[in-house]
Amino acid sequence: MECPFCKAEMIKGYLQCGTALWSTKKHKVSIFPGKNEQYAFRVKLPMVSGNYIESDCCPKCKRLIIDTSAYENNLE
Ligand SMILES: [Zn+2]
């Protein structure tokens, strides 16, 4: 995949994490989104191991691109 910012070839890999939430508000403690809060990406901690989110990393400008379409969200 070509980086849309700098056009370098991106490296395919995995974002390894526990719980994660991308939303329109900051959360200091919990990752439970509020009623009027939009969120695009939410993963809970699995029972056995962490999450492995397939993603692309740009070696030049260091940006990550994650296709979040397969994950829990409340966007339309
Ligand atoms: Zn780039």
N, CA, C, O and the ligand as a Tripos MOL2 file, in Angstrom:
@<TRIPOS>MOLECULE
protein
  305   303    77     0     0
PROTEIN
NO_CHARGES

@<TRIPOS>ATOM
      1 N           0.8410   -1.1900    0.0000 N.3       1 MET1
      2 CA          0.0000    0.0000    0.0000 C.3       1 MET1
      3 C           0.8840    1.2500    0.0000 C.2       1 MET1
      4 O           1.8790    1.3230    0.7200 O.2       1 MET1
      5 N           0.5010    2.2260   -0.8180 N.am      2 GLU2
      6 CA          1.2500    3.4840   -0.8960 C.3       2 GLU2
      7 C           0.7210    4.4700    0.1530 C.2       2 GLU2
      8 O          -0.4890    4.6350    0.3060 O.2       2 GLU2
      9 N           1.6340    5.1160    0.8660 N.am      3 CYS3
     10 CA          1.2310    6.0990    1.8730 C.3       3 CYS3
     11 C           0.5230    7.2740    1.1780 C.2       3 CYS3
     12 O           1.0840    7.8580    0.2510 O.2       3 CYS3
     13 N          -0.6790    7.6230    1.6020 N.am      4 PRO4
     14 CA         -1.4030    8.7270    0.9640 C.3       4 PRO4
     15 C          -0.8210   10.1070    1.2980 C.2       4 PRO4
     16 O          -1.1990   11.1000    0.6770 O.2       4 PRO4
     17 N           0.0850   10.1760    2.2610 N.am      5 PHE5
     18 CA          0.6780   11.4580    2.6540 C.3       5 PHE5
     19 C           1.9860   11.7340    1.9270 C.2       5 PHE5
     20 O           2.1820   12.8220    1.3860 O.2       5 PHE5
     21 N           2.8920   10.7380    1.9130 N.am      6 CYS6
     22 CA          4.2170   10.9660    1.3260 C.3       6 CYS6
     23 C           4.5480   10.0240    0.1860 C.2       6 CYS6
     24 O           5.6180   10.1340   -0.4140 O.2       6 CYS6
     25 N           3.6420    9.0930   -0.1280 N.am      7 LYS7
     26 CA          3.7650    8.1590   -1.2640 C.3       7 LYS7
     27 C           4.8000    7.0510   -1.0900 C.2       7 LYS7
     28 O           5.0730    6.3220   -2.0440 O.2       7 LYS7
     29 N           5.3810    6.9030    0.0950 N.am      8 ALA8
     30 CA          6.3160    5.8000    0.3320 C.3       8 ALA8
     31 C           5.5300    4.4860    0.4380 C.2       8 ALA8
     32 O           4.3330    4.4950    0.7260 O.2       8 ALA8
     33 N           6.2120    3.3580    0.2010 N.am      9 GLU9
     34 CA          5.5540    2.0650    0.3370 C.3       9 GLU9
     35 C           5.4010    1.7420    1.8240 C.2       9 GLU9
     36 O           6.3700    1.8220    2.5790 O.2       9 GLU9
     37 N           4.2080    1.3830    2.2390 N.am     10 MET10
     38 CA          3.9400    1.1440    3.6480 C.3      10 MET10
     39 C           4.2580   -0.2940    4.0280 C.2      10 MET10
     40 O           4.2590   -1.1860    3.1790 O.2      10 MET10
     41 N           4.5260   -0.5100    5.3040 N.am     11 ILE11
     42 CA          4.8560   -1.8310    5.8360 C.3      11 ILE11
     43 C           3.6170   -2.3970    6.5190 C.2      11 ILE11
     44 O           3.0120   -1.7400    7.3660 O.2      11 ILE11
     45 N           3.2450   -3.6130    6.1480 N.am     12 LYS12
     46 CA          2.0870   -4.2500    6.7670 C.3      12 LYS12
     47 C           2.4990   -4.8760    8.0830 C.2      12 LYS12
     48 O           3.5400   -5.5260    8.1730 O.2      12 LYS12
     49 N           1.6850   -4.6790    9.1000 N.am     13 GLY13
     50 CA          2.0050   -5.2500   10.4030 C.3      13 GLY13
     51 C           0.7920   -5.2410   11.3020 C.2      13 GLY13
     52 O          -0.3420   -5.1590   10.8300 O.2      13 GLY13
     53 N           1.0280   -5.3250   12.5930 N.am     14 TYR14
     54 CA         -0.0590   -5.4600   13.5510 C.3      14 TYR14
     55 C           0.1070   -4.4940   14.7190 C.2      14 TYR14
     56 O           1.1860   -4.3880   15.3020 O.2      14 TYR14
     57 N          -0.9590   -3.8010   15.0480 N.am     15 LEU15
     58 CA         -0.9980   -3.0040   16.2620 C.3      15 LEU15
     59 C          -1.4090   -3.9500   17.3740 C.2      15 LEU15
     60 O          -2.5340   -4.4480   17.3950 O.2      15 LEU15
     61 N          -0.4890   -4.1960   18.2990 N.am     16 GLN16
     62 CA         -0.7570   -5.1430   19.3710 C.3      16 GLN16
     63 C          -1.1230   -4.3710   20.6200 C.2      16 GLN16
     64 O          -0.3440   -3.5750   21.1430 O.2      16 GLN16
     65 N          -2.3350   -4.6340   21.0810 N.am     17 CYS17
     66 CA         -2.8450   -3.8370   22.1960 C.3      17 CYS17
     67 C          -3.8430   -4.6370   23.0230 C.2      17 CYS17
     68 O          -4.2700   -5.7280   22.6460 O.2      17 CYS17
     69 N          -4.1930   -4.0600   24.1520 N.am     18 GLY18
     70 CA         -5.2560   -4.6290   24.9730 C.3      18 GLY18
     71 C          -6.5550   -3.9680   24.5670 C.2      18 GLY18
     72 O          -7.0170   -4.1290   23.4380 O.2      18 GLY18
     73 N          -7.1420   -3.2250   25.4890 N.am     19 THR19
     74 CA         -8.3450   -2.4820   25.1350 C.3      19 THR19
     75 C          -7.9390   -1.2420   24.3420 C.2      19 THR19
     76 O          -6.8490   -0.7040   24.5320 O.2      19 THR19
     77 N          -8.8130   -0.8000   23.4640 N.am     20 ALA20
     78 CA         -8.5400    0.4060   22.6960 C.3      20 ALA20
     79 C          -9.8460    1.0420   22.2720 C.2      20 ALA20
     80 O         -10.8370    0.3630   22.0020 O.2      20 ALA20
     81 N          -9.8220    2.3670   22.2210 N.am     21 LEU21
     82 CA        -11.0090    3.1070   21.7810 C.3      21 LEU21
     83 C         -10.5450    4.3320   21.0270 C.2      21 LEU21
     84 O          -9.7100    5.0890   21.5230 O.2      21 LEU21
     85 N         -11.0820    4.5390   19.8230 N.am     22 TRP22
     86 CA        -10.9040    5.8180   19.1270 C.3      22 TRP22
     87 C         -12.2530    6.4870   19.1650 C.2      22 TRP22
     88 O         -13.2220    5.9710   18.6070 O.2      22 TRP22
     89 N         -12.3320    7.6500   19.8280 N.am     23 SER23
     90 CA        -13.6050    8.3500   19.8980 C.3      23 SER23
     91 C         -13.3710    9.8490   19.8740 C.2      23 SER23
     92 O         -12.2300   10.3110   19.8490 O.2      23 SER23
     93 N         -14.4580   10.6040   19.8830 N.am     24 THR24
     94 CA        -14.3770   12.0510   19.7600 C.3      24 THR24
     95 C         -14.1180   12.7370   21.1020 C.2      24 THR24
     96 O         -14.0210   13.9630   21.1640 O.2      24 THR24
     97 N         -14.0050   11.9450   22.1840 N.am     25 LYS25
     98 CA        -13.7290   12.5280   23.4980 C.3      25 LYS25
     99 C         -12.5710   11.8030   24.1790 C.2      25 LYS25
    100 O         -12.2760   10.6460   23.8810 O.2      25 LYS25
    101 N         -11.9190   12.5200   25.1090 N.am     26 LYS26
    102 CA        -10.8550   11.9000   25.8930 C.3      26 LYS26
    103 C         -11.4610   11.1220   27.0460 C.2      26 LYS26
    104 O         -12.4310   11.5610   27.6640 O.2      26 LYS26
    105 N         -10.8820    9.9610   27.3300 N.am     27 HIS27
    106 CA        -11.3280    9.1620   28.4750 C.3      27 HIS27
    107 C         -10.1380    8.9630   29.4010 C.2      27 HIS27
    108 O          -9.0930    8.4650   28.9810 O.2      27 HIS27
    109 N         -10.2950    9.3480   30.6440 N.am     28 LYS28
    110 CA         -9.1770    9.1910   31.5740 C.3      28 LYS28
    111 C          -9.1600    7.8330   32.2500 C.2      28 LYS28
    112 O          -8.0920    7.3200   32.5830 O.2      28 LYS28
    113 N         -10.3300    7.2440   32.4570 N.am     29 VAL29
    114 CA        -10.3750    5.9600   33.1570 C.3      29 VAL29
    115 C         -11.0050    4.8570   32.3030 C.2      29 VAL29
    116 O         -10.3130    3.9360   31.8700 O.2      29 VAL29
    117 N         -12.2930    4.9470   32.0640 N.am     30 SER30
    118 CA        -12.9660    3.8690   31.3380 C.3      30 SER30
    119 C         -12.8990    4.1090   29.8310 C.2      30 SER30
    120 O         -12.5740    5.2100   29.3860 O.2      30 SER30
    121 N         -13.2060    3.0850   29.0580 N.am     31 ILE31
    122 CA        -13.2830    3.2780   27.6110 C.3      31 ILE31
    123 C         -14.7120    3.0500   27.1300 C.2      31 ILE31
    124 O         -14.9350    2.6120   26.0010 O.2      31 ILE31
    125 N         -15.6840    3.3530   28.0020 N.am     32 PHE32
    126 CA        -17.0800    3.2220   27.5970 C.3      32 PHE32
    127 C         -17.5460    4.5380   26.9970 C.2      32 PHE32
    128 O         -17.5900    5.5490   27.6980 O.2      32 PHE32
    129 N         -17.8930    4.5490   25.7170 N.am     33 PRO33
    130 CA        -18.3340    5.7930   25.0850 C.3      33 PRO33
    131 C         -19.6770    6.2730   25.6360 C.2      33 PRO33
    132 O         -20.5430    5.4660   25.9740 O.2      33 PRO33
    133 N         -19.8380    7.6030   25.7230 N.am     34 GLY34
    134 CA        -21.0840    8.1950   26.1900 C.3      34 GLY34
    135 C         -22.1610    8.1510   25.1170 C.2      34 GLY34
    136 O         -21.9080    7.7550   23.9790 O.2      34 GLY34
    137 N         -23.3770    8.5670   25.5000 N.am     35 LYS35
    138 CA        -24.5250    8.4820   24.5900 C.3      35 LYS35
    139 C         -24.3490    9.2800   23.3060 C.2      35 LYS35
    140 O         -24.6780    8.7910   22.2250 O.2      35 LYS35
    141 N         -23.8420   10.4840   23.4100 N.am     36 ASN36
    142 CA        -23.7300   11.3450   22.2320 C.3      36 ASN36
    143 C         -22.3040   11.3930   21.6760 C.2      36 ASN36
    144 O         -21.9280   12.3300   20.9730 O.2      36 ASN36
    145 N         -21.5510   10.4050   21.9940 N.am     37 GLU37
    146 CA        -20.1550   10.3710   21.5720 C.3      37 GLU37
    147 C         -19.9840    9.4400   20.3710 C.2      37 GLU37
    148 O         -20.4710    8.3100   20.3740 O.2      37 GLU37
    149 N         -19.2960    9.9250   19.3610 N.am     38 GLN38
    150 CA        -19.0370    9.0700   18.2080 C.3      38 GLN38
    151 C         -17.7470    8.2980   18.4390 C.2      38 GLN38
    152 O         -16.7540    8.8470   18.9160 O.2      38 GLN38
    153 N         -17.7780    7.0220   18.0950 N.am     39 TYR39
    154 CA        -16.5350    6.2590   18.1550 C.3      39 TYR39
    155 C         -16.4100    5.3680   16.9210 C.2      39 TYR39
    156 O         -17.3930    4.8380   16.4050 O.2      39 TYR39
    157 N         -15.1760    5.2270   16.4730 N.am     40 ALA40
    158 CA        -14.9220    4.5500   15.2010 C.3      40 ALA40
    159 C         -14.2580    3.1990   15.3770 C.2      40 ALA40
    160 O         -14.2160    2.3910   14.4500 O.2      40 ALA40
    161 N         -13.7350    2.9570   16.5850 N.am     41 PHE41
    162 CA        -12.9160    1.7700   16.7480 C.3      41 PHE41
    163 C         -12.8610    1.4300   18.2240 C.2      41 PHE41
    164 O         -12.3420    2.2010   19.0310 O.2      41 PHE41
    165 N         -13.4010    0.2680   18.5720 N.am     42 ARG42
    166 CA        -13.3770   -0.1420   19.9670 C.3      42 ARG42
    167 C         -13.0730   -1.6260   20.0440 C.2      42 ARG42
    168 O         -13.7840   -2.4380   19.4520 O.2      42 ARG42
    169 N         -12.0270   -1.9870   20.7670 N.am     43 VAL43
    170 CA        -11.7310   -3.4000   20.9910 C.3      43 VAL43
    171 C         -11.6000   -3.6380   22.4850 C.2      43 VAL43
    172 O         -10.9900   -2.8560   23.2150 O.2      43 VAL43
    173 N         -12.1890   -4.7360   22.9090 N.am     44 LYS44
    174 CA        -12.1180   -5.1170   24.3150 C.3      44 LYS44
    175 C         -10.9820   -6.1060   24.5010 C.2      44 LYS44
    176 O         -10.5080   -6.7130   23.5410 O.2      44 LYS44
    177 N         -10.5580   -6.2610   25.7260 N.am     45 LEU45
    178 CA         -9.4670   -7.1960   26.0270 C.3      45 LEU45
    179 C          -9.9750   -8.6320   25.9050 C.2      45 LEU45
    180 O         -10.8990   -9.0240   26.6180 O.2      45 LEU45
    181 N          -9.3770   -9.4210   25.0050 N.am     46 PRO46
    182 CA         -9.8070  -10.8170   24.8760 C.3      46 PRO46
    183 C          -9.3890  -11.6290   26.1020 C.2      46 PRO46
    184 O          -8.5350  -11.1970   26.8760 O.2      46 PRO46
    185 N          -9.9880  -12.7950   26.2730 N.am     47 MET47
    186 CA         -9.7200  -13.6390   27.4390 C.3      47 MET47
    187 C          -8.2840  -14.1860   27.4340 C.2      47 MET47
    188 O          -7.6340  -14.2310   28.4780 O.2      47 MET47
    189 N          -7.8010  -14.5930   26.2780 N.am     48 VAL48
    190 CA         -6.5220  -15.3060   26.2260 C.3      48 VAL48
    191 C          -5.3160  -14.3860   25.9940 C.2      48 VAL48
    192 O          -4.3920  -14.3560   26.8070 O.2      48 VAL48
    193 N          -5.3250  -13.6450   24.8990 N.am     49 SER49
    194 CA         -4.1720  -12.7970   24.6050 C.3      49 SER49
    195 C          -4.6610  -11.4080   24.1970 C.2      49 SER49
    196 O          -5.8440  -11.0940   24.3290 O.2      49 SER49
    197 N          -3.7430  -10.5850   23.7020 N.am     50 GLY50
    198 CA         -4.1090   -9.2400   23.3010 C.3      50 GLY50
    199 C          -4.7720   -9.1930   21.9410 C.2      50 GLY50
    200 O          -5.0620  -10.2340   21.3500 O.2      50 GLY50
    201 N          -5.0110   -8.0030   21.4460 N.am     51 ASN51
    202 CA         -5.5670   -7.8090   20.1140 C.3      51 ASN51
    203 C          -4.4290   -7.5590   19.1270 C.2      51 ASN51
    204 O          -3.4160   -6.9470   19.4650 O.2      51 ASN51
    205 N          -4.6160   -8.0420   17.9110 N.am     52 TYR52
    206 CA         -3.6450   -7.8540   16.8380 C.3      52 TYR52
    207 C          -4.3590   -7.1860   15.6780 C.2      52 TYR52
    208 O          -4.9850   -7.8560   14.8570 O.2      52 TYR52
    209 N          -4.2650   -5.8710   15.6110 N.am     53 ILE53
    210 CA         -5.0160   -5.1000   14.6300 C.3      53 ILE53
    211 C          -4.1620   -4.9030   13.3810 C.2      53 ILE53
    212 O          -3.1490   -4.2040   13.4130 O.2      53 ILE53
    213 N          -4.5820   -5.5270   12.2830 N.am     54 GLU54
    214 CA         -3.8240   -5.4170   11.0320 C.3      54 GLU54
    215 C          -3.7980   -3.9620   10.5880 C.2      54 GLU54
    216 O          -4.8290   -3.2910   10.5760 O.2      54 GLU54
    217 N          -2.6230   -3.4820   10.2260 N.am     55 SER55
    218 CA         -2.4890   -2.0760    9.8710 C.3      55 SER55
    219 C          -1.2310   -1.8620    9.0340 C.2      55 SER55
    220 O          -0.3880   -2.7520    8.9190 O.2      55 SER55
    221 N          -1.1190   -0.6780    8.4580 N.am     56 ASP56
    222 CA          0.0340   -0.3260    7.6320 C.3      56 ASP56
    223 C           0.7660    0.8470    8.2720 C.2      56 ASP56
    224 O           0.1500    1.7930    8.7640 O.2      56 ASP56
    225 N           2.1010    0.7640    8.2550 N.am     57 CYS57
    226 CA          2.9370    1.7980    8.8420 C.3      57 CYS57
    227 C           3.8100    2.4120    7.7570 C.2      57 CYS57
    228 O           4.3860    1.6870    6.9470 O.2      57 CYS57
    229 N           3.9150    3.7270    7.7300 N.am     58 CYS58
    230 CA          4.7850    4.3940    6.7690 C.3      58 CYS58
    231 C           6.1700    4.5620    7.3990 C.2      58 CYS58
    232 O           6.3000    5.2210    8.4300 O.2      58 CYS58
    233 N           7.2140    3.9680    6.7840 N.am     59 PRO59
    234 CA          8.5590    4.0710    7.3470 C.3      59 PRO59
    235 C           9.1440    5.4730    7.2230 C.2      59 PRO59
    236 O          10.1140    5.8050    7.9040 O.2      59 PRO59
    237 N           8.5610    6.2940    6.3600 N.am     60 LYS60
    238 CA          9.1000    7.6300    6.1250 C.3      60 LYS60
    239 C           8.4490    8.6790    7.0390 C.2      60 LYS60
    240 O           9.1550    9.3810    7.7630 O.2      60 LYS60
    241 N           7.1250    8.7930    7.0160 N.am     61 CYS61
    242 CA          6.4720    9.8360    7.8260 C.3      61 CYS61
    243 C           5.8510    9.2840    9.1100 C.2      61 CYS61
    244 O           5.2600   10.0290    9.8910 O.2      61 CYS61
    245 N           5.9930    7.9480    9.3250 N.am     62 LYS62
    246 CA          5.6360    7.2850   10.5900 C.3      62 LYS62
    247 C           4.1320    7.2840   10.9030 C.2      62 LYS62
    248 O           3.7400    7.1720   12.0640 O.2      62 LYS62
    249 N           3.3100    7.4080    9.8860 N.am     63 ARG63
    250 CA          1.8720    7.3460   10.1230 C.3      63 ARG63
    251 C           1.3890    5.9010   10.0590 C.2      63 ARG63
    252 O           1.9630    5.0680    9.3580 O.2      63 ARG63
    253 N           0.3270    5.6220   10.8030 N.am     64 LEU64
    254 CA         -0.3200    4.3190   10.7630 C.3      64 LEU64
    255 C          -1.6760    4.4620   10.0980 C.2      64 LEU64
    256 O          -2.3700    5.4610   10.2860 O.2      64 LEU64
    257 N          -2.0460    3.4590    9.3230 N.am     65 ILE65
    258 CA         -3.3850    3.4280    8.7450 C.3      65 ILE65
    259 C          -4.0420    2.1260    9.1720 C.2      65 ILE65
    260 O          -3.5010    1.0390    8.9690 O.2      65 ILE65
    261 N          -5.2180    2.2610    9.7650 N.am     66 ILE66
    262 CA         -5.9570    1.0940   10.2520 C.3      66 ILE66
    263 C          -7.3250    1.0770    9.5800 C.2      66 ILE66
    264 O          -8.0540    2.0680    9.6150 O.2      66 ILE66
    265 N          -7.6660   -0.0420    8.9750 N.am     67 ASP67
    266 CA         -9.0180   -0.2250    8.4490 C.3      67 ASP67
    267 C          -9.8770   -0.6850    9.6170 C.2      67 ASP67
    268 O          -9.7570   -1.8260   10.0630 O.2      67 ASP67
    269 N         -10.7350    0.1870   10.1140 N.am     68 THR68
    270 CA        -11.5250   -0.1250   11.3090 C.3      68 THR68
    271 C         -12.8990   -0.6960   10.9770 C.2      68 THR68
    272 O         -13.7210   -0.8790   11.8740 O.2      68 THR68
    273 N         -13.1580   -0.9780    9.7070 N.am     69 SER69
    274 CA        -14.5180   -1.3760    9.3080 C.3      69 SER69
    275 C         -14.9930   -2.6740    9.9580 C.2      69 SER69
    276 O         -16.1980   -2.8920   10.0890 O.2      69 SER69
    277 N         -14.0710   -3.5290   10.3620 N.am     70 ALA70
    278 CA        -14.4880   -4.8090   10.9500 C.3      70 ALA70
    279 C         -14.6800   -4.7310   12.4630 C.2      70 ALA70
    280 O         -15.0190   -5.7330   13.0930 O.2      70 ALA70
    281 N         -14.4680   -3.5590   13.0490 N.am     71 TYR71
    282 CA        -14.5210   -3.4470   14.5090 C.3      71 TYR71
    283 C         -15.7550   -2.6820   14.9680 C.2      71 TYR71
    284 O         -16.4040   -1.9840   14.1890 O.2      71 TYR71
    285 N         -16.0610   -2.8330   16.2530 N.am     72 GLU72
    286 CA        -17.2310   -2.1920   16.8330 C.3      72 GLU72
    287 C         -17.1400   -0.6720   16.6920 C.2      72 GLU72
    288 O         -16.1080   -0.0730   16.9950 O.2      72 GLU72
    289 N         -18.2270   -0.0570   16.2310 N.am     73 ASN73
    290 CA        -18.2830    1.4030   16.0960 C.3      73 ASN73
    291 C         -19.7230    1.8540   16.1030 C.2      73 ASN73
    292 O         -20.6340    1.0290   16.0260 O.2      73 ASN73
    293 N         -19.9440    3.1610   16.1960 N.am     74 ASN74
    294 CA        -21.3100    3.6710   16.1210 C.3      74 ASN74
    295 C         -21.4340    4.7550   15.0400 C.2      74 ASN74
    296 O         -22.3040    5.6220   15.1180 O.2      74 ASN74
    297 N         -20.5690    4.6970   14.0490 N.am     75 LEU75
    298 CA        -20.6440    5.6460   12.9440 C.3      75 LEU75
    299 C         -21.6450    5.1510   11.9180 C.2      75 LEU75
    300 O         -21.9080    3.9530   11.8190 O.2      75 LEU75
    301 N         -22.2000    6.0760   11.1610 N.am     76 GLU76
    302 CA        -23.1690    5.6630   10.1260 C.3      76 GLU76
    303 C         -22.5190    5.5920    8.7660 C.2      76 GLU76
    304 O         -23.1810    5.2630    7.7820 O.2      76 GLU76
    305 ZN          4.2210    8.4690    4.6270 Zn       77 ZN77
@<TRIPOS>BOND
     1     1     2 1
     2     2     3 1
     3     3     4 2
     4     3     5 am
     5     5     6 1
     6     6     7 1
     7     7     8 2
     8     7     9 am
     9     9    10 1
    10    10    11 1
    11    11    12 2
    12    11    13 am
    13    13    14 1
    14    14    15 1
    15    15    16 2
    16    15    17 am
    17    17    18 1
    18    18    19 1
    19    19    20 2
    20    19    21 am
    21    21    22 1
    22    22    23 1
    23    23    24 2
    24    23    25 am
    25    25    26 1
    26    26    27 1
    27    27    28 2
    28    27    29 am
    29    29    30 1
    30    30    31 1
    31    31    32 2
    32    31    33 am
    33    33    34 1
    34    34    35 1
    35    35    36 2
    36    35    37 am
    37    37    38 1
    38    38    39 1
    39    39    40 2
    40    39    41 am
    41    41    42 1
    42    42    43 1
    43    43    44 2
    44    43    45 am
    45    45    46 1
    46    46    47 1
    47    47    48 2
    48    47    49 am
    49    49    50 1
    50    50    51 1
    51    51    52 2
    52    51    53 am
    53    53    54 1
    54    54    55 1
    55    55    56 2
    56    55    57 am
    57    57    58 1
    58    58    59 1
    59    59    60 2
    60    59    61 am
    61    61    62 1
    62    62    63 1
    63    63    64 2
    64    63    65 am
    65    65    66 1
    66    66    67 1
    67    67    68 2
    68    67    69 am
    69    69    70 1
    70    70    71 1
    71    71    72 2
    72    71    73 am
    73    73    74 1
    74    74    75 1
    75    75    76 2
    76    75    77 am
    77    77    78 1
    78    78    79 1
    79    79    80 2
    80    79    81 am
    81    81    82 1
    82    82    83 1
    83    83    84 2
    84    83    85 am
    85    85    86 1
    86    86    87 1
    87    87    88 2
    88    87    89 am
    89    89    90 1
    90    90    91 1
    91    91    92 2
    92    91    93 am
    93    93    94 1
    94    94    95 1
    95    95    96 2
    96    95    97 am
    97    97    98 1
    98    98    99 1
    99    99   100 2
   100    99   101 am
   101   101   102 1
   102   102   103 1
   103   103   104 2
   104   103   105 am
   105   105   106 1
   106   106   107 1
   107   107   108 2
   108   107   109 am
   109   109   110 1
   110   110   111 1
   111   111   112 2
   112   111   113 am
   113   113   114 1
   114   114   115 1
   115   115   116 2
   116   115   117 am
   117   117   118 1
   118   118   119 1
   119   119   120 2
   120   119   121 am
   121   121   122 1
   122   122   123 1
   123   123   124 2
   124   123   125 am
   125   125   126 1
   126   126   127 1
   127   127   128 2
   128   127   129 am
   129   129   130 1
   130   130   131 1
   131   131   132 2
   132   131   133 am
   133   133   134 1
   134   134   135 1
   135   135   136 2
   136   135   137 am
   137   137   138 1
   138   138   139 1
   139   139   140 2
   140   139   141 am
   141   141   142 1
   142   142   143 1
   143   143   144 2
   144   143   145 am
   145   145   146 1
   146   146   147 1
   147   147   148 2
   148   147   149 am
   149   149   150 1
   150   150   151 1
   151   151   152 2
   152   151   153 am
   153   153   154 1
   154   154   155 1
   155   155   156 2
   156   155   157 am
   157   157   158 1
   158   158   159 1
   159   159   160 2
   160   159   161 am
   161   161   162 1
   162   162   163 1
   163   163   164 2
   164   163   165 am
   165   165   166 1
   166   166   167 1
   167   167   168 2
   168   167   169 am
   169   169   170 1
   170   170   171 1
   171   171   172 2
   172   171   173 am
   173   173   174 1
   174   174   175 1
   175   175   176 2
   176   175   177 am
   177   177   178 1
   178   178   179 1
   179   179   180 2
   180   179   181 am
   181   181   182 1
   182   182   183 1
   183   183   184 2
   184   183   185 am
   185   185   186 1
   186   186   187 1
   187   187   188 2
   188   187   189 am
   189   189   190 1
   190   190   191 1
   191   191   192 2
   192   191   193 am
   193   193   194 1
   194   194   195 1
   195   195   196 2
   196   195   197 am
   197   197   198 1
   198   198   199 1
   199   199   200 2
   200   199   201 am
   201   201   202 1
   202   202   203 1
   203   203   204 2
   204   203   205 am
   205   205   206 1
   206   206   207 1
   207   207   208 2
   208   207   209 am
   209   209   210 1
   210   210   211 1
   211   211   212 2
   212   211   213 am
   213   213   214 1
   214   214   215 1
   215   215   216 2
   216   215   217 am
   217   217   218 1
   218   218   219 1
   219   219   220 2
   220   219   221 am
   221   221   222 1
   222   222   223 1
   223   223   224 2
   224   223   225 am
   225   225   226 1
   226   226   227 1
   227   227   228 2
   228   227   229 am
   229   229   230 1
   230   230   231 1
   231   231   232 2
   232   231   233 am
   233   233   234 1
   234   234   235 1
   235   235   236 2
   236   235   237 am
   237   237   238 1
   238   238   239 1
   239   239   240 2
   240   239   241 am
   241   241   242 1
   242   242   243 1
   243   243   244 2
   244   243   245 am
   245   245   246 1
   246   246   247 1
   247   247   248 2
   248   247   249 am
   249   249   250 1
   250   250   251 1
   251   251   252 2
   252   251   253 am
   253   253   254 1
   254   254   255 1
   255   255   256 2
   256   255   257 am
   257   257   258 1
   258   258   259 1
   259   259   260 2
   260   259   261 am
   261   261   262 1
   262   262   263 1
   263   263   264 2
   264   263   265 am
   265   265   266 1
   266   266   267 1
   267   267   268 2
   268   267   269 am
   269   269   270 1
   270   270   271 1
   271   271   272 2
   272   271   273 am
   273   273   274 1
   274   274   275 1
   275   275   276 2
   276   275   277 am
   277   277   278 1
   278   278   279 1
   279   279   280 2
   280   279   281 am
   281   281   282 1
   282   282   283 1
   283   283   284 2
   284   283   285 am
   285   285   286 1
   286   286   287 1
   287   287   288 2
   288   287   289 am
   289   289   290 1
   290   290   291 1
   291   291   292 2
   292   291   293 am
   293   293   294 1
   294   294   295 1
   295   295   296 2
   296   295   297 am
   297   297   298 1
   298   298   299 1
   299   299   300 2
   300   299   301 am
   301   301   302 1
   302   302   303 1
   303   303   304 2
@<TRIPOS>SUBSTRUCTURE
     1 MET1         2 RESIDUE 1 A MET
     2 GLU2         6 RESIDUE 1 A GLU
     3 CYS3        10 RESIDUE 1 A CYS
     4 PRO4        14 RESIDUE 1 A PRO
     5 PHE5        18 RESIDUE 1 A PHE
     6 CYS6        22 RESIDUE 1 A CYS
     7 LYS7        26 RESIDUE 1 A LYS
     8 ALA8        30 RESIDUE 1 A ALA
     9 GLU9        34 RESIDUE 1 A GLU
    10 MET10       38 RESIDUE 1 A MET
    11 ILE11       42 RESIDUE 1 A ILE
    12 LYS12       46 RESIDUE 1 A LYS
    13 GLY13       50 RESIDUE 1 A GLY
    14 TYR14       54 RESIDUE 1 A TYR
    15 LEU15       58 RESIDUE 1 A LEU
    16 GLN16       62 RESIDUE 1 A GLN
    17 CYS17       66 RESIDUE 1 A CYS
    18 GLY18       70 RESIDUE 1 A GLY
    19 THR19       74 RESIDUE 1 A THR
    20 ALA20       78 RESIDUE 1 A ALA
    21 LEU21       82 RESIDUE 1 A LEU
    22 TRP22       86 RESIDUE 1 A TRP
    23 SER23       90 RESIDUE 1 A SER
    24 THR24       94 RESIDUE 1 A THR
    25 LYS25       98 RESIDUE 1 A LYS
    26 LYS26      102 RESIDUE 1 A LYS
    27 HIS27      106 RESIDUE 1 A HIS
    28 LYS28      110 RESIDUE 1 A LYS
    29 VAL29      114 RESIDUE 1 A VAL
    30 SER30      118 RESIDUE 1 A SER
    31 ILE31      122 RESIDUE 1 A ILE
    32 PHE32      126 RESIDUE 1 A PHE
    33 PRO33      130 RESIDUE 1 A PRO
    34 GLY34      134 RESIDUE 1 A GLY
    35 LYS35      138 RESIDUE 1 A LYS
    36 ASN36      142 RESIDUE 1 A ASN
    37 GLU37      146 RESIDUE 1 A GLU
    38 GLN38      150 RESIDUE 1 A GLN
    39 TYR39      154 RESIDUE 1 A TYR
    40 ALA40      158 RESIDUE 1 A ALA
    41 PHE41      162 RESIDUE 1 A PHE
    42 ARG42      166 RESIDUE 1 A ARG
    43 VAL43      170 RESIDUE 1 A VAL
    44 LYS44      174 RESIDUE 1 A LYS
    45 LEU45      178 RESIDUE 1 A LEU
    46 PRO46      182 RESIDUE 1 A PRO
    47 MET47      186 RESIDUE 1 A MET
    48 VAL48      190 RESIDUE 1 A VAL
    49 SER49      194 RESIDUE 1 A SER
    50 GLY50      198 RESIDUE 1 A GLY
    51 ASN51      202 RESIDUE 1 A ASN
    52 TYR52      206 RESIDUE 1 A TYR
    53 ILE53      210 RESIDUE 1 A ILE
    54 GLU54      214 RESIDUE 1 A GLU
    55 SER55      218 RESIDUE 1 A SER
    56 ASP56      222 RESIDUE 1 A ASP
    57 CYS57      226 RESIDUE 1 A CYS
    58 CYS58      230 RESIDUE 1 A CYS
    59 PRO59      234 RESIDUE 1 A PRO
    60 LYS60      238 RESIDUE 1 A LYS
    61 CYS61      242 RESIDUE 1 A CYS
    62 LYS62      246 RESIDUE 1 A LYS
    63 ARG63      250 RESIDUE 1 A ARG
    64 LEU64      254 RESIDUE 1 A LEU
    65 ILE65      258 RESIDUE 1 A ILE
    66 ILE66      262 RESIDUE 1 A ILE
    67 ASP67      266 RESIDUE 1 A ASP
    68 THR68      270 RESIDUE 1 A THR
    69 SER69      274 RESIDUE 1 A SER
    70 ALA70      278 RESIDUE 1 A ALA
    71 TYR71      282 RESIDUE 1 A TYR
    72 GLU72      286 RESIDUE 1 A GLU
    73 ASN73      290 RESIDUE 1 A ASN
    74 ASN74      294 RESIDUE 1 A ASN
    75 LEU75      298 RESIDUE 1 A LEU
    76 GLU76      302 RESIDUE 1 A GLU
    77 ZN77       305 GROUP 0 **** ****
